[in-house]
Amino acid sequence: MIAALKAHLPILLVAVPLFAAPLCALFRHPLFAWTVSMLVTAAAFAGSLCLLAMVMAGGPLSYYLGGWAPPWGIEFRLDAVNAIILVIVAGVGAVTMAYARASVGQEISRAAQPLFYTAMLLCLAGLMGVAATGDAFNLFVFLEISSLSSYVIIAMGAERDKRALTSAYTYLMMGTIGATFYVIGIGLIYTVTGTLNMADMAARIGELEQTRTIPVAFAFILVGLALKLAMYPLHLWLPNAYTYAPTVVTAFLAATSTKVAGYASLRFIYTVFAADFAFEERTLLFLFLPLGLVAMFASSAVAIFQSDVKRLLAYSSIAQVGYMVLGVSYGNVTGLSATILHLFNHALMKGGLFLAVGCVIFRTGSHSIDAFRGLGRQMPWTMAAFVIGGLALIGLPATVGFVSKWYLVLGAFERGWWPVALLIVASSLLAVIYIWRVVEIAYLQPAPAGVAVKEAPLSLLLPCWVLILACVVFGVYADPTVTIAETAAQSLFFDPGAGLPPMDGP
Amino acid sequence: MIDFAQVLSHYNYWVIITLMMTGLYIIVARGNLIKKIVGLNIFQVSVFLFYITISKVAGGTAPILTGDPDTVYSNPLPHVLILTAIVVGVATTALGLALVVRIKEAFGTIEEDDILEIEHALESETEPQA
């Protein structure tokens, strides 16, 4: 029984949330739907940890859907890179789901709650699928499952603010254009390679690099995924979507969906197209380096002037994506490790920060910076969580933010780009400013008279503190994450398409 | 020198590119939310056509087993892929239209400019307190 479960673990991680979702829609009971979602996400988290352990111990895993061997069948392929992404998605999913009971109970009407959990589970299934699959077209299908359901859950913020509808609409437009670009790219690759399996593609692209088709396909895929990733000039959908979505959704999407899109881009840049192709063409160097730097500064600068804390954090997310892009642009293993580390670390800190803001919304009903006045004394635990999360965002030692920025700086020095290292430090100062604005209002300004705000209930504080403590734990004891990130970076960098599936076809 | 025979013989690709650009242009240029969705559809249809075009094998017939080993078949795989993409496209359109209905209920208009005006008004309402 256990052995069978273990053998089918990769597909179960996707299939269980996928089949649990309609259950929530059929039995329209909020408590039932939440219980199912909670159990499913917790199980998915346990399963993903188990998979990560298996991958770290025994190397890449390959799972053939329906027993059809690749390249004909769909293959789920797990190595250190996507195992860690699965852990992030399922882990943040489980934490936000625990948080959802109280938060969603307040923000979404009873009748809509079961449908909300349905869409949440579908989104989770889609994200897990994107991370797990080794088939390029299958990735598109999962990407759209997750995107469509995320448009729905963002639009559910409309019960509090009708602007959620227009932001979901904008996201739908941009997201669909991105996904369609991706499909065009896959179609182009298919015309020259005749395969959809990523490892198989990687093996065949080597001989075809000189054709015009491959660079065009590369461009289409990269732009498509960059739209989903909210890479700097393509980020316009993100601030509104994060601001008006229900709290749980913001925390969940901020910590997972851009990370998964980031993973997919890494997979294509390194595994499918191979690093030397991507860098020899010099596209990445001259495109990613400036874009990453501009994102870090421009978005942080915009964040400073926001009067809405959720929007402030949303702009900060775009800046953080800039760090990830920067890590890729180095074109060395250290930079790539830093990117993967930051994928993981940023999920923890942004998830924790949005959950802390959610506590404030729960008590005050507002996410304007004004609502934070005097909260340092009235909601000490919530604001303490916010401060620690903010320090991690800035990159203070003993937090996760420091670990990833440390590796980013190391990578820059390895490349001999010391000005870049300076810029990384300088952009962290901008983060100090926007976090300080909130902290100042919360701690140094008196609370508005006559309004007594109570500390958030434990059911909200606990999930929030789980993520915030993880920020500190993985900041102090960074060995496991660094090891995983380095293994992942090594495998991406040095063996593109490694461990090709056995080709015993005709 | 442009080889006109080659350009003409690839006419289906020109159709695809024209549709693609038309669709993208509509999405960008039109302010009506329904028209934007129509543009998105045209854009997606161009990709469906692209997949169908690349699956065509010269002289090939529909990929249904004939029993004759000499039959040349068109490649069925892109057809299957694009069936999936069509389903995704239908779901996207349905969701987009549903959102437009909700937007019409909430804002009373589906013109982007008017909606932006209402949103700005909302923002300046909340701003002074901040």
Interface residues (C-beta under 8 A of the other chain):
Chain A: F137 F140 V141 E144 L148 Y151 V152 A155 A158 K162 R163 L165 T166 A168 Y169 L172 M173 T176 I177 A179 T180 V183 I184 G187 Y190 T191 L196 S307 D308 S368 I369 D370
Chain B: L24 I27 L33 K36 L40 F43 Q44 V47 F50 Y51 I54 P78 L81 T84 A85 V88 A91 T92 L95 G96 L99 V100 R102 I103 A106 F107 I115 E119 L122 T126 E127 Q129 A130
